[in-house]
Amino acid sequence: MWPDPTADGDKSLRVLIIGSDPVLEEEFRSALSRIPDRKGTVHSVDTYRDALEAARRRQPNLILIEIDRATSEITTLSRDLQGLVPDAAIAAAFLPDRLDHSQSEGATLIELLRAHVRDFLRRPLAATELRGVIDRLFTRRSGVAAAHGRVAAFLSNKGGIGKSTLAVNVACGLALRHPDEVLLIDTSLQIGTCAMMLDLKPTTSIVDAIRERDRLDKTLLRHLTLRHGSGLRLLAAPADALEASEVNDEAIARIVNMARRSFEYVIIDTFPILDSVLMTILDVADLDFVVVQGMAPAVAAIARLLPVLEGLGVQQSRQRLVLNYNYKPFLGNLQPIDIADRLQRTLDYVVPYDRRVLTSMNTGSPHILHSRRWERFGRSIKAIVDALDSWTVTAAPEAAPARAPMERQLKVAGQEEVL
């Protein structure tokens, strides 16, 4: 988050509005006038050349861009503005019926988020929504180091390999250090198990967040989560397949982007199939932990998945390979060196077998909560937690290349079947 300009000697927002509609400035001034403890000087321009010059001269701390043309043009402008005024917060205003019709609203918002746009306002502007955006962008709290929270996804293309177990244990490990600042989102929509592993009985789920998406804010999102004794917050999976049908890529994008503004860490457990929901998660996640089991079929499956991820624009720098031995070793068991050689990749983490982890799954008490410092499983989870805890988000991930329909994407990446 950016420093609150009203918290020190400068009591006024310096606002630059960029857009072709003169009514936008009127809407902004009217909405701002109805926020008692906020005031600002407002300057408007209607061309991108003037916008860059005004940004250079006026050094605004809030820039509002009207989404009135192709998304690619706006992303270019946003990146240029970020370079000129790195301390400015950039937001975008839009009329839903004027968004780029070549892609969904969710896809447009994701692309703009990647280009340093940090929040969005629907038009006509309302004072309550403007206040929420300003408060989110300019924190009144001290000691906040990052502009937005870290988002990490755990994924694989095979079930039963312990992906959810790892996600739950890592999330709990983070929550022990940062109580109430870690959110676990269960997007394994039809067979979500995170609540069971935490011994929580869901009274709300991700579907409630979707049904309230038009008024979803930090307060409501926290209200819809379940609190675990470790300090972890859980946004549970839907109760059944019928409710799961309400979850789509646009809804997931909205929820995750609100979550990253509300929590220091967002951990996402995914479903092992490449659909629009998972592709959206891959777009918005900062790190992707690709989980592989030490069995030959699982290794072969991951070998097919890795080039697909690269074909979708998920660079290796955003991937972390996690080898999970969730079964008892046996004669002829594949060793890490064998698996790394087959994948032609370095294994970032190796999680050893521990039968007590299986017991913890049945009792609903994640093993990391009881692990001793000398235990190998606990050390492996701690290594992942340490990496997330020390990793700093300096910018949104680079934008992925334009995508073809999913069937063509998979063929180009060398795999014609869905995972």
C-alpha positions in Angstrom: 0.0 0.0 0.0 1.0 3.6 -0.6 1.6 6.1 2.3 -1.5 8.0 3.2 -1.1 11.6 1.8 -3.4 12.9 4.6 -1.3 11.3 7.3 1.5 13.9 7.2 2.0 17.6 6.3 0.4 17.3 2.9 -3.4 17.1 3.6 -4.6 16.8 0.0 -4.7 14.1 -2.7 -3.1 15.1 -5.9 -5.3 13.5 -8.5 -4.7 13.1 -12.3 -7.7 11.9 -14.3 -7.0 10.5 -17.8 -9.9 10.0 -20.2 -12.0 11.3 -23.1 -15.2 11.7 -21.1 -15.4 15.1 -19.3 -18.2 13.8 -17.1 -15.7 11.5 -15.3 -14.0 14.5 -13.7 -17.4 15.8 -12.5 -18.3 12.4 -11.1 -15.0 12.3 -9.2 -15.3 15.8 -7.7 -18.8 15.1 -6.7 -18.0 11.8 -5.0 -14.9 13.2 -3.3 -16.8 16.1 -1.9 -19.1 13.7 0.0 -16.1 12.1 1.8 -15.7 14.4 4.8 -12.1 13.7 5.7 -10.7 13.6 2.2 -10.0 16.5 -0.2 -7.9 16.8 -3.3 -6.7 18.8 -6.2 -7.9 17.4 -9.5 -6.4 17.8 -13.0 -7.8 16.1 -16.1 -6.3 15.3 -19.5 -7.7 13.5 -22.5 -4.7 12.3 -24.4 -2.0 9.9 -23.4 0.8 12.4 -24.4 -0.7 15.0 -22.1 -1.1 12.4 -19.4 2.6 11.6 -19.3 3.6 15.3 -19.3 1.1 16.1 -16.5 2.3 13.1 -14.5 5.9 14.3 -14.8 5.1 17.9 -13.8 2.4 17.4 -11.2 3.7 14.2 -9.5 0.2 13.0 -8.5 -0.3 10.4 -5.8 -3.5 9.1 -7.3 -4.0 8.5 -11.1 -7.5 7.5 -12.4 -7.5 6.1 -15.9 -10.8 5.8 -17.8 -11.1 2.4 -19.6 -12.3 3.9 -22.9 -10.1 2.2 -25.5 -8.2 -1.1 -26.2 -6.8 -2.7 -23.1 -3.4 -3.0 -24.6 -3.2 0.8 -24.9 -4.2 1.3 -21.3 -1.6 -1.2 -20.1 1.1 0.5 -22.0 0.1 3.9 -20.5 -0.1 2.4 -17.0 3.4 1.0 -17.2 4.8 4.3 -18.5 3.1 6.2 -15.7 4.4 3.8 -13.1 7.9 4.5 -14.4 7.4 8.2 -14.3 5.6 8.4 -10.9 6.5 5.2 -9.0 4.9 6.4 -5.8 1.5 7.0 -7.4 -1.4 4.6 -7.0 -3.1 3.8 -10.2 -6.9 3.0 -10.4 -9.2 2.6 -13.4 -12.8 3.7 -14.0 -15.1 1.8 -16.3 -18.6 1.4 -17.6 -19.2 -2.3 -17.9 -20.8 -2.1 -21.3 -17.8 -0.3 -22.7 -15.1 -2.9 -21.7 -13.1 -4.6 -24.4 -15.5 -7.1 -25.9 -12.8 -9.3 -27.2 -12.3 -10.8 -23.7 -14.3 -11.2 -20.5 -14.5 -8.5 -17.9 -12.4 -10.7 -15.6 -9.7 -11.1 -18.2 -9.6 -7.4 -18.8 -9.2 -6.7 -15.1 -6.4 -9.3 -14.7 -4.5 -7.8 -17.6 -4.8 -4.3 -16.1 -3.7 -5.6 -12.7 -0.6 -6.9 -14.3 0.1 -3.4 -15.6 0.2 -1.8 -12.1 -3.5 -0.8 -12.0 -4.3 -1.5 -8.4 -8.1 -0.9 -8.1 -11.2 -0.3 -10.1 -14.3 2.0 -9.9 -17.5 1.4 -11.7 -19.2 4.4 -13.2 -21.1 6.5 -12.4 -18.8 6.9 -9.4 -20.3 6.6 -5.9 -18.8 8.2 -2.8 -18.9 5.0 -0.8 -17.0 3.0 -3.5 -14.5 5.8 -4.0 -13.8 6.0 -0.3 -13.2 2.2 -0.2 -10.8 2.4 -3.1 -8.9 5.4 -1.5 -8.7 3.7 1.9 -7.4 0.4 0.3 -4.8 2.2 -1.8 -3.6 4.6 0.9 -3.3 2.8 4.2 -3.6 4.6 7.5 -1.7 1.8 9.2 2.0 1.9 9.8 4.6 -0.7 9.1 3.0 -2.0 5.9 5.8 -3.0 3.6 4.2 -4.4 0.5 1.8 -2.9 -2.1 -0.3 -6.1 -2.1 -0.2 -9.5 -0.5 1.6 -12.6 -1.9 -0.5 -15.1 -3.8 0.7 -18.7 -4.0 -1.1 -21.6 -5.7 -0.5 -25.3 -5.2 -1.3 -27.3 -8.3 -0.9 -30.6 -10.1 -2.5 -32.6 -12.8 -3.1 -35.7 -10.7 -5.2 -36.3 -7.6 -4.1 -38.1 -4.5 -0.5 -36.8 -4.4 -0.9 -34.7 -1.2 -1.3 -31.3 -2.8 -4.1 -30.2 -0.5 -2.1 -31.5 2.5 0.8 -29.4 1.6 -1.3 -26.3 1.0 -3.0 -26.7 4.4 0.2 -27.2 6.2 2.0 -24.3 4.5 -0.9 -22.0 5.2 -1.0 -23.0 8.9 2.8 -22.5 9.1 2.4 -19.0 7.7 -0.6 -18.3 10.0 1.4 -19.2 13.1 3.7 -16.3 12.2 1.1 -13.9 10.9 -2.3 -14.6 12.6 -5.3 -13.4 10.7 -3.2 -12.3 7.8 -3.2 -15.6 5.9 -6.1 -16.7 3.7 -6.5 -20.2 2.3 -8.9 -20.5 -0.6 -10.1 -23.9 -1.5 -10.8 -23.9 -5.3 -11.1 -27.6 -5.5 -14.7 -26.8 -6.2 -16.4 -30.2 -6.2 -14.3 -32.2 -3.8 -12.8 -29.6 -1.5 -11.1 -31.1 1.5 -9.4 -28.1 3.3 -12.2 -27.6 5.8 -12.1 -31.3 6.8 -8.3 -31.2 7.2 -8.7 -28.3 9.5 -11.7 -29.8 11.4 -13.9 -26.9 10.4 -17.6 -27.1 9.6 -18.2 -24.5 6.9 -21.1 -22.1 7.4 -20.0 -20.0 4.4 -18.1 -20.7 1.3 -16.6 -19.2 -1.8 -20.1 -19.2 -3.3 -21.2 -16.7 -0.8 -18.4 -14.4 -1.8 -19.5 -14.8 -5.5 -23.1 -14.0 -4.7 -22.0 -10.8 -2.9 -19.3 -9.9 -5.4 -20.8 -6.5 -6.2 -20.4 -5.4 -2.6 -17.4 -7.5 -1.6 -14.9 -5.6 0.4 -12.2 -6.4 3.0 -14.7 -6.5 5.9 -17.2 -8.7 4.1 -14.5 -11.1 2.8 -13.2 -11.7 6.3 -16.7 -12.2 7.5 -17.2 -15.0 5.0 -14.1 -16.8 6.0 -13.7 -19.5 8.7 -11.1 -18.9 11.4 -8.9 -21.7 12.5 -7.1 -22.0 15.8 -3.7 -21.4 14.2 -4.8 -17.9 13.1 -5.5 -19.1 9.6 -8.6 -17.9 7.6 -10.3 -20.3 5.2 -12.6 -19.5 2.3 -14.1 -23.0 1.9 -15.0 -24.8 -1.2 -18.7 -25.1 -2.3 -21.0 -27.5 -0.4 -21.8 -29.5 -3.6 -21.4 -29.7 -7.3 -24.6 -27.6 -7.9 -23.1 -24.7 -6.0 -19.8 -25.2 -7.7 -21.4 -24.4 -11.0 -21.7 -20.8 -9.9 -17.9 -20.4 -9.8 -16.3 -19.1 -13.0 -13.1 -17.4 -14.0 -14.4 -13.8 -13.5 -15.6 -14.6 -10.0 -12.3 -16.2 -9.0 -10.4 -13.2 -10.4 -12.5 -10.8 -8.3 -12.1 -12.8 -5.1 -8.4 -13.4 -5.4 -7.7 -9.8 -6.2 -9.8 -8.6 -3.2 -8.0 -11.2 -1.0 -4.5 -10.0 -2.0 -5.6 -6.5 -0.9 -7.0 -7.8 2.4 -4.4 -10.3 3.5 -0.6 -10.5 3.6 -0.7 -14.0 2.2 -3.2 -15.9 0.0 -2.7 -19.6 -0.5 -4.8 -21.3 -3.1 -5.5 -25.1 -3.3 -6.5 -26.0 -6.8 -8.4 -28.8 -8.6 -6.3 -31.1 -10.8 -7.7 -30.1 -14.1 -6.9 -27.3 -16.5 -10.1 -25.3 -16.8 -10.8 -21.6 -16.9 -10.7 -21.3 -13.2 -7.2 -22.7 -12.9 -6.0 -20.6 -15.8 -7.3 -17.5 -14.0 -5.5 -18.6 -10.9 -2.3 -19.1 -12.9 -2.7 -15.5 -14.2 -3.0 -13.8 -10.8 -0.7 -16.0 -8.7 2.8 -14.7 -7.9 4.2 -18.2 -7.3 3.0 -21.6 -8.4 4.0 -24.7 -6.4 3.8 -27.6 -8.8 3.5 -30.8 -6.7 4.8 -34.1 -8.1 4.6 -37.5 -6.4 7.5 -39.9 -6.6 5.6 -42.5 -8.6 6.4 -43.0 -12.3 2.8 -42.2 -13.6 2.8 -39.0 -11.6 6.2 -38.0 -12.8 5.2 -38.6 -16.4 2.1 -36.5 -15.9 4.1 -33.6 -14.5 6.5 -33.9 -17.4 3.5 -33.2 -19.7 2.2 -30.4 -17.5 5.4 -28.3 -17.4 5.5 -27.4 -21.1 1.8 -26.6 -20.9 2.4 -24.1 -18.1 5.1 -22.4 -20.1 2.8 -22.3 -23.2 0.3 -20.5 -21.0 2.9 -17.9 -20.0 3.8 -19.2 -16.6 7.5 -18.7 -16.6 9.9 -21.0 -14.8 10.8 -18.1 -12.5 7.3 -18.3 -11.1 7.3 -22.1 -10.7 8.5 -24.1 -7.7 8.7 -27.9 -8.0 7.8 -29.8 -4.9 8.4 -33.6 -4.7 6.0 -35.1 -2.2 6.6 -38.6 -0.8 3.2 -39.2 0.7 3.7 -42.9 0.7 6.0 -45.3 2.6 9.3 -46.0 0.7 9.7 -49.3 -1.0 12.3 -51.2 -3.0 12.8 -49.6 -6.4 11.3 -46.3 -5.2 12.2 -43.4 -7.5 14.8 -41.1 -6.0 14.9 -37.3 -6.3 17.9 -37.4 -8.7 15.9 -39.7 -11.0 12.9 -37.5 -11.0 14.9 -34.3 -11.6 16.6 -36.0 -14.5 13.3 -37.1 -16.0 11.9 -33.6 -15.7 15.1 -31.9 -16.7 14.4 -29.5 -13.8 15.7 -28.8 -10.4 13.5 -29.9 -7.5 13.1 -26.9 -5.2 11.7 -28.9 -2.3 11.5 -32.6 -1.3 8.9 -33.4 1.4 9.6 -36.8 3.0 7.1 -39.4 4.1 5.8 -39.2 7.6 3.0 -41.5 8.7 1.9 -38.9 11.3 0.8 -36.6 8.4 -1.7 -39.3 7.4 -3.0 -39.4 11.0 -3.3 -35.6 11.1 -5.5 -35.7 8.0 -7.9 -38.0 9.8 -8.0 -36.0 13.0 -8.3 -32.6 11.3 -5.2 -31.2 13.0 -2.4 -30.3 10.5 0.9 -31.9 11.4 2.9 -28.7 11.2 1.1 -27.6 14.3 2.7 -30.4 16.3 5.9 -31.0 14.4 9.2 -30.9 16.3 12.0 -28.8 14.9 14.1 -31.9 14.1 11.4 -33.7 12.1 12.1 -33.8 8.4 8.5 -33.1 7.3 8.3 -30.0 9.5 11.7 -28.8 8.2 10.4 -29.2 4.6 7.3 -27.2 5.3 9.2 -24.6 7.2 11.5 -24.2 4.2 8.5 -23.3 2.0 7.1 -21.0 4.6 10.5 -19.3 5.0 10.6 -18.8 1.2 7.2 -17.2 1.1 7.8 -15.1 4.2 11.0 -13.6 2.8 9.9 -13.3 -0.8 8.8 -9.7 -1.7 6.2 -8.8 -4.3 7.7 -5.9 -6.2 5.3 -5.8 -9.0 2.4 -7.8 -10.5 3.5 -10.7 -12.7 4.3 -9.9 -16.3 1.4 -10.2 -18.6 0.9 -13.5 -20.3 0.8 -13.6 -24.1 -2.6 -13.4 -25.9 -4.3 -16.8 -25.7 -5.9 -19.0 -28.3 -8.9 -21.1 -27.4 -8.0 -23.8 -24.8 -7.9 -26.7 -27.3 -5.4 -24.9 -29.5 -3.3 -23.8 -26.5 -2.9 -27.4 -25.3 -1.9 -28.6 -28.8 0.6 -25.8 -29.2 2.1 -26.7 -25.8 2.4 -30.4 -26.9 -0.5 -31.9 -25.0 -3.9 -32.3 -26.6 -5.8 -33.7 -23.6 -7.0 -31.7 -20.6 -4.8 -32.6 -17.7 
